[in-house]
């Protein structure tokens, strides 16, 4: 493990890699500027059921087993339920027993008072008479909440089940659940223990520039999110860890494992992450918000470039020379890029981005962000090629990747709101499991999307999609043998497009 710190002796600045030894308390990334918190939760505006957004009906068909007509009807009914339920809740007050919608979106409202059923029916909802009010159920759950420290390893979830009019405790075995309810002093008649193997865990985003920890002894920074088939992960500096080294995220939660690492000679590595972590195509620019990654087109010398790292966060400069060789105490690394962007230990592996195009990962340098300095980055495309990785992108303004290097290219033209199907209005069949790679190059200033669809019986089902607000999209999907087609949709704007497609 490389643990070199930046060395400054008099006026001489020693060139060093920028991993940070030791394991200081993790700093949670700063909240993002555009309404996205460090947990990755984004506020979403309400959309009318009368005009559902593109992809919503298709997703409901796929995941809820509905027809398009059933999905549309359910959305209309659910919107009506959202308007009616608060009025009935306020009217029923203490006799309100909860509410829910059926599979069709019809509203059911429970009450402890038989006389109140007339008001519920008059409002267009279905009435159900129950033994306990929602306030009664909530009081029972509150007792369980207050006793949560006594739940034990075998009890992980409990909730108000309004439809059953009781409290459910999910437990590894009945005895554990019963003991928890008794310890909490909850009304046993209102508690139902259900055996369950469920073990909930939290989820986190992988973002360029965020901190991660290696084997609990050193810290580096995430370069860019990537995928290898269906496995997600990120690229970083090779000197940060060797194959098999384990990583924890910025929050010290178990994250992943180094699958490949090359240093010296090169300075790149890739880490696969576990199911709790989701790679997203952004760089954390800390106080500047999130920067969308649109591709990895190399910027020429003289171009502006910005770097994100977990020690010094967000700094910019220019690319001075490409194809540079630099000698560290551990050996020489070739074909890195020289810049005048500052960096310090712990920034190693972090993102270099020009515009919205990924450039590389911090390798090493001299100086610091107080006096300035020179740093070197490992080009990202070399790492992607070496390990067969696909960069995770999220569109956004600026130059997007052109669809070159794909097995087949198709072109067409669409007006706003229209769709076309490729290849050539038809489909293709693959007899093997493998990776489908799609790239859409849409007209500037438009919002074009792509959907990879698989034939299931007589129905086309969306299995992957690229639906950012940008004109261009890239999609990678690992699928089984079957018949597929690509739907190109002009969400807004009109013009010509090209589609790159590589099939298994």
Secondary structure by P-SEA (a helix, b strand, c coil): cccccccccccbbbbbbbccccccccccccccccccccccbbbbccccccccccaaaaaaaacccccaaaaaaaaaaaaaaaacaaaaaaaaccccccccccccbbbbbbbccccaaaaaaaacbbbbbbcccaaaaaaaaaaaaaacccccccccbbbbcccccbbbbbcccaaaaaaaaaaaccccccbbbbbbcbbbbbbbbbbccbbbbccccbbbbbcbbbbcccccccccccccccccccccccccccccccccccccccccbbbbbccccccccccccccccbbbbcccccccccbbbbbbcccccbbbbbbcccbbbbbcccccccbbbbcccccccccccbbbbcccccccccccccccccccbbbbbccaaaaaaacbbbbbbbcccccccccccccbbbbbcccccccccccccccccccccbbbbbbbbccccbbbbbbbccccccbbbbccccccccccbbbbbbbcbbbbbbbbbcccbbbbbbbbbbcc
